[in-house]
Amino acid sequence: MRVDNHKLKLDPFITQISPNGKEYYISSVVIDLSKAPEWRNGGYKHHCLVIARFKETGKFIQFTFDYNDTYIKKEPI
């Protein structure tokens, strides 16, 4: 998945580096149940929430992706 020009790997067992040089890892990937699923390409697709945790500060950030895995927004949680 891509967030602007940064490739976000969904593997929770690897440490990644943000564009700002901060280390983080993926904490969880969940379906956004606040949005109804849509039928696309022979199956139901959902909005997806990817939650990352920064190693240095312990803070979390949430990325939202749409039905086509297109980045929508990010927000601290």
MDTraj code that builds the backbone (N, CA, C; nanometers):
import mdtraj as md
import numpy as np

residues = "MET ARG VAL ASP ASN HIS LYS LEU LYS LEU ASP PRO PHE ILE THR GLN ILE SER PRO ASN GLY LYS GLU TYR TYR ILE SER SER VAL VAL ILE ASP LEU SER LYS ALA PRO GLU TRP ARG ASN GLY GLY TYR LYS HIS HIS CYS LEU VAL ILE ALA ARG PHE LYS GLU THR GLY LYS PHE ILE GLN PHE THR PHE ASP TYR ASN ASP THR TYR ILE LYS LYS GLU PRO ILE".split()
xyz = np.array([
    [0.0846, -0.1159, 0.0000],
    [0.0000, 0.0000, 0.0000],
    [0.0899, 0.1232, 0.0000],
    [0.0424, 0.2274, -0.0614],
    [0.1211, 0.3504, -0.0721],
    [0.0542, 0.4654, 0.0023],
    [0.1370, 0.5402, 0.0745],
    [0.0954, 0.6645, 0.1384],
    [0.1828, 0.7713, 0.0737],
    [0.1225, 0.8464, -0.0160],
    [0.1966, 0.9411, -0.0987],
    [0.3072, 0.8651, -0.1732],
    [0.4331, 0.8970, -0.1524],
    [0.5423, 0.8270, -0.2208],
    [0.6057, 0.7178, -0.1355],
    [0.5526, 0.6936, -0.0168],
    [0.6088, 0.5955, 0.0758],
    [0.5342, 0.4630, 0.0638],
    [0.6091, 0.3547, 0.0450],
    [0.5474, 0.2220, 0.0383],
    [0.5340, 0.1664, 0.1797],
    [0.4121, 0.1340, 0.2170],
    [0.3794, 0.0831, 0.3492],
    [0.3647, -0.0681, 0.3392],
    [0.4544, -0.1416, 0.4037],
    [0.4469, -0.2881, 0.4037],
    [0.3620, -0.3313, 0.5224],
    [0.2740, -0.4262, 0.5020],
    [0.1802, -0.4667, 0.6070],
    [0.2341, -0.5764, 0.6977],
    [0.3614, -0.6093, 0.6877],
    [0.4235, -0.7131, 0.7694],
    [0.4515, -0.6584, 0.9101],
    [0.3853, -0.7141, 1.0133],
    [0.4041, -0.6615, 1.1493],
    [0.5375, -0.7025, 1.2120],
    [0.6129, -0.7902, 1.1468],
    [0.7365, -0.8415, 1.2045],
    [0.8615, -0.7681, 1.1569],
    [0.8436, -0.6647, 1.0739],
    [0.9596, -0.5886, 1.0286],
    [0.9482, -0.4438, 1.0755],
    [1.0631, -0.3840, 1.1004],
    [1.0681, -0.2426, 1.1345],
    [1.0872, -0.1647, 1.0056],
    [1.0100, -0.0580, 0.9901],
    [1.0160, 0.0244, 0.8705],
    [1.0613, 0.1650, 0.9089],
    [1.1033, 0.2403, 0.8092],
    [1.1492, 0.3776, 0.8316],
    [1.0526, 0.4718, 0.7609],
    [1.0007, 0.5700, 0.8346],
    [0.9091, 0.6691, 0.7773],
    [0.9876, 0.7673, 0.6904],
    [0.9172, 0.8455, 0.6071],
    [0.9860, 0.9483, 0.5286],
    [1.0613, 1.0496, 0.6164],
    [1.0222, 1.0630, 0.7436],
    [1.0891, 1.1536, 0.8382],
    [1.2067, 1.0879, 0.9092],
    [1.2347, 0.9598, 0.8762],
    [1.3463, 0.8891, 0.9377],
    [1.3137, 0.8213, 1.0694],
    [1.1870, 0.8140, 1.1070],
    [1.1453, 0.7498, 1.2324],
    [1.1145, 0.6022, 1.2083],
    [1.1553, 0.5167, 1.3024],
    [1.1262, 0.3739, 1.2925],
    [0.9846, 0.3461, 1.3410],
    [0.9155, 0.2577, 1.2701],
    [0.7802, 0.2186, 1.3089],
    [0.7554, 0.0749, 1.2660],
    [0.6498, 0.0169, 1.3193],
    [0.6047, -0.1144, 1.2741],
    [0.4527, -0.1138, 1.2689],
    [0.3972, -0.2046, 1.1919],
    [0.2520, -0.2162, 1.1786],
    [0.1987, -0.2889, 1.3012],
    [0.1048, -0.2260, 1.3684],
    [0.0448, -0.2832, 1.4874],
    [-0.0764, -0.3690, 1.4526],
    [-0.1602, -0.3184, 1.3601],
    [-0.2781, -0.3951, 1.3197],
    [-0.3340, -0.3440, 1.1873],
    [-0.4081, -0.4317, 1.1231],
    [-0.4809, -0.3996, 1.0005],
    [-0.6235, -0.4485, 1.0228],
    [-0.7203, -0.3573, 1.0116],
    [-0.8588, -0.3924, 1.0402],
    [-0.9520, -0.3380, 0.9324],
    [-1.0677, -0.3989, 0.9231],
    [-1.1721, -0.3518, 0.8323],
    [-1.2461, -0.2370, 0.9000],
    [-1.2722, -0.1311, 0.8256],
    [-1.3481, -0.0171, 0.8770],
    [-1.4968, -0.0499, 0.8671],
    [-1.5550, -0.0897, 0.9786],
    [-1.6958, -0.1318, 0.9787],
    [-1.7929, -0.0147, 0.9755],
    [-1.7430, 0.1079, 0.9827],
    [-1.8315, 0.2245, 0.9739],
    [-1.8736, 0.2523, 0.8295],
    [-1.8069, 0.1873, 0.7344],
    [-1.8401, 0.2017, 0.5919],
    [-1.8959, 0.0689, 0.5410],
    [-2.0011, 0.0770, 0.4611],
    [-2.0604, -0.0443, 0.4046],
    [-1.9677, -0.1035, 0.2989],
    [-1.9595, -0.2371, 0.2897],
    [-1.8774, -0.2978, 0.1846],
    [-1.9408, -0.2747, 0.0473],
    [-1.8580, -0.2789, -0.0552],
    [-1.9066, -0.2660, -0.1930],
    [-1.8620, -0.3868, -0.2732],
    [-1.9464, -0.4286, -0.3673],
    [-1.9155, -0.5403, -0.4544],
    [-1.8255, -0.4901, -0.5672],
    [-1.7043, -0.5444, -0.5765],
    [-1.6095, -0.5040, -0.6802],
    [-1.5283, -0.6244, -0.7250],
    [-1.5170, -0.6407, -0.8542],
    [-1.4344, -0.7476, -0.9125],
    [-1.4671, -0.8859, -0.8555],
    [-1.5937, -0.9156, -0.8414],
    [-1.6356, -1.0485, -0.7986],
    [-1.6306, -1.0737, -0.6494],
    [-1.6170, -0.9717, -0.5677],
    [-1.6142, -0.9904, -0.4234],
    [-1.6399, -0.8604, -0.3504],
    [-1.6677, -0.8721, -0.2219],
    [-1.6912, -0.7537, -0.1412],
    [-1.5571, -0.6917, -0.1013],
    [-1.5500, -0.5603, -0.1090],
    [-1.4317, -0.4852, -0.0679],
    [-1.4714, -0.3912, 0.0453],
    [-1.3788, -0.3668, 0.1359],
    [-1.4029, -0.2823, 0.2523],
    [-1.3003, -0.1703, 0.2580],
    [-1.3338, -0.0647, 0.3311],
    [-1.2326, 0.0335, 0.3679],
    [-1.1442, -0.0339, 0.4730],
    [-1.0187, 0.0036, 0.4756],
    [-0.9213, -0.0624, 0.5616],
    [-0.8506, 0.0405, 0.6485],
    [-0.8253, 0.0051, 0.7737],
    [-0.7498, 0.0900, 0.8655],
    [-0.6195, 0.0184, 0.8992],
    [-0.5080, 0.0861, 0.8790],
    [-0.3765, 0.0319, 0.9113],
    [-0.3208, 0.1157, 1.0258],
    [-0.2876, 0.0500, 1.1361],
    [-0.2388, 0.1205, 1.2544],
    [-0.0902, 0.0891, 1.2725],
    [-0.0105, 0.1950, 1.2805],
    [0.1343, 0.1815, 1.2973],
    [0.1746, 0.2416, 1.4312],
    [0.2836, 0.1871, 1.4884],
    [0.3353, 0.2386, 1.6161],
    [0.4802, 0.2799, 1.5974],
    [0.5109, 0.4014, 1.6401],
    [0.6478, 0.4501, 1.6319],
    [0.7276, 0.3947, 1.7490],
    [0.8444, 0.3389, 1.7192],
    [0.9247, 0.2738, 1.8224],
    [0.9790, 0.3715, 1.9259],
    [1.0239, 0.4870, 1.8826],
    [1.0881, 0.5829, 1.9730],
    [0.9909, 0.6420, 2.0747],
    [0.8713, 0.6811, 2.0286],
    [0.7761, 0.7503, 2.1155],
    [0.6641, 0.6609, 2.1679],
    [0.6381, 0.5492, 2.0997],
    [0.5274, 0.4623, 2.1390],
    [0.3921, 0.5128, 2.0928],
    [0.3893, 0.6213, 2.0159],
    [0.2626, 0.6771, 1.9670],
    [0.2132, 0.5990, 1.8462],
    [0.0814, 0.6008, 1.8289],
    [0.0168, 0.5311, 1.7186],
    [-0.0330, 0.6298, 1.6140],
    [-0.0369, 0.5842, 1.4892],
    [-0.0957, 0.6619, 1.3806],
    [-0.1811, 0.5669, 1.2981],
    [-0.2932, 0.6175, 1.2512],
    [-0.3877, 0.5349, 1.1743],
    [-0.3965, 0.5865, 1.0313],
    [-0.3808, 0.4949, 0.9359],
    [-0.3950, 0.5258, 0.7941],
    [-0.5261, 0.4654, 0.7460],
    [-0.6022, 0.5398, 0.6673],
    [-0.7282, 0.4917, 0.6118],
    [-0.7122, 0.4739, 0.4619],
    [-0.7563, 0.3569, 0.4124],
    [-0.7525, 0.3247, 0.2702],
    [-0.8938, 0.2908, 0.2229],
    [-0.9237, 0.3222, 0.0969],
    [-1.0580, 0.2969, 0.0448],
    [-1.0692, 0.1568, -0.0156],
    [-1.1785, 0.1335, -0.0868],
    [-1.2079, 0.0029, -0.1463],
    [-1.1010, -0.0430, -0.2448],
    [-1.0310, 0.0523, -0.3073],
    [-0.9281, 0.0198, -0.4066],
    [-0.7877, 0.0290, -0.3484],
    [-0.7757, 0.0266, -0.2166],
    [-0.6478, 0.0396, -0.1468],
    [-0.5793, 0.1727, -0.1747],
    [-0.6583, 0.2764, -0.2011],
    [-0.6068, 0.4106, -0.2222],
    [-0.6060, 0.4835, -0.0879],
    [-0.4927, 0.5452, -0.0572],
    [-0.4762, 0.6197, 0.0679],
    [-0.5733, 0.7359, 0.0742],
    [-0.6425, 0.7491, 0.1880],
    [-0.7383, 0.8585, 0.2082],
    [-0.6838, 0.9611, 0.3070],
    [-0.6466, 0.9133, 0.4277],
    [-0.6002, 1.0062, 0.5299],
    [-0.5174, 0.9345, 0.6356],
    [-0.4480, 1.0136, 0.7175],
    [-0.3790, 0.9610, 0.8349],
    [-0.4120, 1.0499, 0.9530],
    [-0.4148, 0.9892, 1.0701],
    [-0.4469, 1.0647, 1.1903],
    [-0.3858, 0.9967, 1.3120],
    [-0.3399, 1.0742, 1.4075],
    [-0.2884, 1.0140, 1.5321],
    [-0.4032, 0.9567, 1.6135],
    [-0.3755, 0.8485, 1.6844],
    [-0.4784, 0.7904, 1.7710],
    [-0.4195, 0.7642, 1.9080],
])
top = md.Topology()
chain = top.add_chain()
for i, resn in enumerate(residues, 1):
    res = top.add_residue(resn, chain, resSeq=i)
    for name in ("N", "CA", "C"):
        top.add_atom(name, md.element.get_by_symbol(name[0]), res)
traj = md.Trajectory(xyz[None], top)
